[in-house]
Amino acid sequence: MSAFIERVQIINRIDQLIRLQATGTPEELVSKLGISKTKLYRILKNMRDLNAPVEYDDVSRNYVYKEAVVYFRFGFYSTKLFRNNQAENIQKLRISRPLNKTINFENIATP
């Protein structure tokens, strides 16, 4: 497996654990992921570079999103899957973070 795919899989796993409020401390998280603390911090930096509002919360002793996050997805998805499962929801969705612009999906026609 390539390092790139492995990194994306780790980001997906961290995202899941954050949503479950189950990351624990950095030491607990590296144990769950089977990676070094240095690698964890690099991946968290990558997530922040992708606009993930992730931070460590000392009270809950977990990593958390300081703002609501719709989802993290990286990959290729078929048009059929997109149309069947997500088109209606995405048309209503407004995304404001990626380029500091608001994208209104309501005016975009779906195939």
C-alpha positions in Angstrom: 0.0 0.0 0.0 1.3 3.4 -0.9 2.1 6.0 1.9 -0.5 8.3 0.4 -3.3 5.8 0.7 -2.2 4.8 4.2 -2.3 8.5 5.3 -5.8 9.0 3.9 -6.9 5.9 5.7 -5.4 7.2 9.0 -7.2 10.5 8.4 -10.5 8.7 7.9 -9.9 6.7 11.2 -9.0 9.9 13.2 -12.1 11.5 11.8 -14.2 8.6 13.0 -12.7 8.6 16.4 -13.2 12.3 16.8 -16.9 12.0 15.9 -17.2 9.2 18.4 -15.3 11.3 21.0 -13.0 8.3 21.4 -9.5 9.6 20.4 -8.3 9.9 24.0 -4.9 11.5 24.7 -2.3 11.7 22.0 -0.6 8.7 23.6 -3.8 6.7 23.5 -4.5 7.7 20.0 -1.1 6.6 18.6 -1.6 3.3 20.4 -5.0 2.9 18.7 -3.6 3.8 15.3 -0.3 2.0 15.6 1.8 5.0 14.6 4.4 7.2 16.2 3.5 10.5 18.0 5.5 12.4 15.4 3.5 10.8 12.6 0.2 11.7 14.5 1.2 15.3 14.7 2.1 15.5 11.0 -1.2 14.0 10.1 -3.1 16.4 12.3 -1.2 19.2 10.6 -2.3 17.8 7.2 -5.9 17.7 8.5 -5.7 21.4 9.5 -4.1 22.2 6.2 -7.3 20.7 4.7 -9.4 23.0 6.9 -10.3 20.5 9.6 -11.0 22.5 12.7 -9.4 19.9 15.0 -7.9 20.7 18.4 -7.2 18.9 21.6 -9.6 19.4 24.4 -8.0 19.2 27.9 -11.3 18.8 29.7 -12.5 15.7 27.7 -9.0 14.5 27.0 -9.9 14.0 23.3 -9.4 15.6 20.0 -12.5 17.5 18.9 -13.8 19.6 16.1 -14.2 23.2 17.3 -16.7 23.7 14.5 -19.3 21.5 12.9 -17.8 19.3 10.2 -20.0 17.9 7.5 -17.7 15.0 6.5 -14.3 14.1 5.2 -14.2 12.0 2.0 -11.4 11.4 -0.3 -11.7 9.1 -3.3 -13.7 8.5 -6.4 -17.4 7.7 -6.4 -19.6 6.6 -9.2 -22.2 8.9 -10.6 -24.9 6.3 -9.9 -23.9 6.1 -6.2 -23.8 9.9 -6.0 -27.2 10.3 -7.6 -28.9 7.6 -5.5 -27.5 8.5 -2.1 -26.3 12.0 -1.9 -27.6 14.3 -4.6 -30.6 15.6 -2.7 -28.6 16.3 0.5 -25.7 18.0 -1.3 -28.1 20.3 -3.2 -29.2 21.7 0.1 -25.7 21.9 1.6 -23.7 25.1 1.8 -19.9 24.9 2.2 -18.1 28.0 3.4 -14.6 27.0 4.4 -12.6 25.5 1.5 -11.7 28.7 -0.4 -13.2 31.2 2.0 -16.1 31.4 -0.5 -19.6 30.1 -0.1 -20.7 27.5 -2.6 -24.4 27.2 -3.1 -25.3 23.8 -4.5 -29.0 24.7 -4.9 -28.3 26.3 -8.3 -26.2 23.4 -9.7 -28.1 21.0 -11.9 -27.4 17.3 -11.3 -27.0 14.9 -14.3 
